[in-house]
Amino acid sequence: MGEDLAEFAIDFLLSGRGSARALTRELVQGWPDRPALEYVLVLSLAANGIESTLTGAEADRLSREAWQMAALLGVDLYDAKALGLPHDTGADLLRYWQAHGGFFLQG
């Protein structure tokens, strides 16, 4: 499953390497052959991990943003499916983002 990526995600967020949006992009670009729904799981595991082990305003913000990105990623997957586009892998997500504005490709 996504435990290895969840550890990467938690480290990414806690080390200050980037935002949850940047993390989502990094996951999809770094592991494009993984199942697209796995990224939603990874973001959720990271959000839950931060939420359940750390306290304070920064931890709350990181957790909330990771939950938001998981939800937005789910919306993108639903939209890709509704449009009849491939949506099974990270590579499919990248193509979808490139063709449809790509919130995750910005910032």
C-alpha positions in Angstrom: 0.0 0.0 0.0 1.1 3.6 0.5 2.9 3.4 3.8 6.3 4.2 2.2 4.9 7.2 0.4 3.0 8.3 3.6 6.4 8.4 5.4 7.8 10.5 2.6 4.7 12.8 2.7 5.0 13.4 6.4 8.7 14.1 6.2 8.1 16.4 3.2 5.5 18.5 5.1 7.2 18.6 8.4 10.7 19.4 7.0 9.2 22.5 5.3 10.2 21.4 1.8 6.9 22.6 0.4 3.1 22.9 0.7 0.6 20.1 0.6 -0.1 21.2 -3.0 3.6 20.8 -3.8 3.6 17.5 -2.1 0.8 16.2 -4.2 2.6 17.3 -7.4 5.8 15.7 -6.1 4.1 12.4 -5.4 2.4 12.2 -8.8 5.5 13.3 -10.7 7.9 11.1 -8.7 5.8 7.9 -8.8 3.7 8.2 -12.0 3.0 4.5 -12.3 1.2 4.3 -8.9 -2.6 4.0 -8.8 -4.1 7.4 -8.8 -6.3 6.7 -5.7 -3.2 5.8 -3.8 -2.2 9.5 -3.7 -5.5 10.3 -2.0 -4.7 7.6 0.5 -1.1 8.9 1.1 -2.3 12.4 1.6 -5.0 11.1 4.1 -2.4 9.0 5.9 -0.1 12.0 6.2 -2.8 14.3 7.4 -4.0 11.8 10.0 -0.4 11.0 11.1 0.3 14.7 11.7 -3.0 15.3 13.3 -2.8 12.4 15.7 0.8 12.8 16.8 1.5 16.6 16.9 -0.1 19.6 18.4 -0.1 23.2 17.7 -1.1 25.7 15.1 1.5 24.5 12.5 0.6 20.9 12.8 -3.1 21.8 12.5 -2.4 23.8 9.4 -0.3 21.1 7.8 -2.9 18.4 8.6 -5.8 20.5 7.3 -4.0 21.3 4.0 -3.2 17.7 3.4 -6.8 16.7 4.0 -7.9 19.5 1.6 -5.4 18.3 -1.1 -6.7 14.7 -0.7 -10.3 16.0 -1.3 -9.3 18.1 -4.3 -7.4 15.2 -5.8 -10.5 13.1 -5.4 -12.5 15.8 -7.3 -10.0 15.7 -10.1 -10.2 11.9 -10.3 -14.0 12.1 -10.4 -13.9 14.8 -13.1 -11.5 12.8 -15.2 -13.7 9.8 -14.9 -16.9 11.8 -15.7 -15.1 13.2 -18.9 -14.2 9.6 -19.9 -10.5 10.3 -19.6 -7.9 7.8 -18.3 -7.6 8.2 -14.5 -5.9 5.1 -13.2 -2.4 6.2 -12.6 -0.3 9.2 -11.7 0.7 9.6 -15.3 -3.0 9.9 -16.2 -3.4 12.6 -13.5 -0.5 14.6 -15.0 -2.1 14.5 -18.4 -5.5 15.5 -16.9 -3.8 18.4 -15.1 -2.0 19.6 -18.2 -5.2 19.6 -20.2 -7.5 21.1 -17.6 -5.7 24.0 -15.9 -3.8 22.0 -13.4 -4.3 23.5 -9.9 -1.6 21.1 -8.7 0.9 22.2 -11.3 0.8 25.8 -10.0 2.5 27.2 -6.9 
